[in-house]
Amino acid sequence: MHCTECNTNIPNERYHMGYTTCVHCSTEEKVSCHTIYPHKTGAFIQVISKEQSENLNRLDRRGYSGVKKARNYKSIIKQKSEDLDKTAKVVRNRFSSVNNINHLDYDNALNQVMNYFNEWGYEPTLKYLHELNRSGDIPLTTRIKLQDVITERYLKPTPRALQRQFS
């Protein structure tokens, strides 16, 4: 079990794998790997050549070449207004500053939603709340609070139901 090139001892494991040269005299390239993410978690590796690994890691946004370093992303450069694309999509219904937002206060919103709930019921009231939030009449935090109030009222048993239950 000696190397055919330099006549040094070869480890038993290497010899049993079929190699007749030592690691230093070998002309075979080290194998590398590429990490594959079929979904958010649970990655596995694919054993490939070093050249293929470098190419795949270059193409894959999650891959790296074995050294953890910062990615080279395009820098954000402030452009002059005349340089901007004139065909850009115009975004409407967005508020440019906090001063332009006029929401209903919580008490008025609660009265409106409770009146709507009493007239139309639970499911339509949830849709109504969603529409109030989407149109900008109430903020998301108010919508969540009102939704909790409506759900609690919907799930609370009536006095008659309690009477039948304990009779």
C-alpha positions, 0 to 999 in steps of 0.5 A: 500500500504505497503511492505509485508516484512518490512511494509513501504509505497510503492510508487503508481507507484510501487504498480500499476506495481504489486509489493508488496514489497519495493525496499529494500526488493525486490529480483529482479535484476536490469535490464540492457541493451546492445547497438546494432549498426545495422550500423555506427550511430543510435544505440538502446538498448536492455533491458536484465539482468545484467549478460547477459549485462556483457557477451555481453559487454565483447564480443562486441568491442563497449560495455562497462560495464557502466564505460568508461575506457580504453580497455585492448588490447594486448601490442605490443612487439618487437620480435626478427627476429628469432621469427617471422613467416617465412610464413608471406606475403611478401609485394612488391612494397612498398618503405622503405624510402623517398630516394628511391622514384623517381617521375616525376616532375609536368611539365613533368607529365603535358606534358605527361598527356596532350599529352595523353589527346589530343590523347585518350580523357578524360576517358582513361586519367583518367585511365592513371593518376590512373595507373601512381599513382599506379605504383609510377611514380607520387604521389597522390597530383600530380595525383589530381592536374593533374586530376583537370586540365584535368577535367577543360579542358574537361568541358571548351567549345570550341570557336565554341560551344560558338559561336553557343550558342550566335548566 
